[in-house]
Amino acid sequence: MRIILLFIVLSCIGLLSYAQYLQHVENLLPCPLCVAQRVAYWLLGLTALLAFIHNAKKTIGRRIYGFLMTIFALTGAVVAARQSWLIRFPESFACGISPEEAF
């Protein structure tokens, strides 16, 4: 179980590092949806790190950490799906500007 948590932490670190590389080296500014996905990765990674450090022996502790990680992962997936939808169907907004762009 601990190896899976460590893999999740390292994956989140890698993905967030790549996002920072794209922002600061390639000069690609993140949109609000990208920032929301970064927050979801941060929360997922930090929760996995806490679960790794805590190493809960009881089932209730593992379920709480698992529930939180699932919520954060699903939140990131929903935001990513929304972003993919906006990229695929940009004409779905009548005014030509999405609420995310106005933000």
Helices and strands as residue ranges (DSSP letters): H 2-24, H 32-54, H 59-88, G 90-92, H 99-102
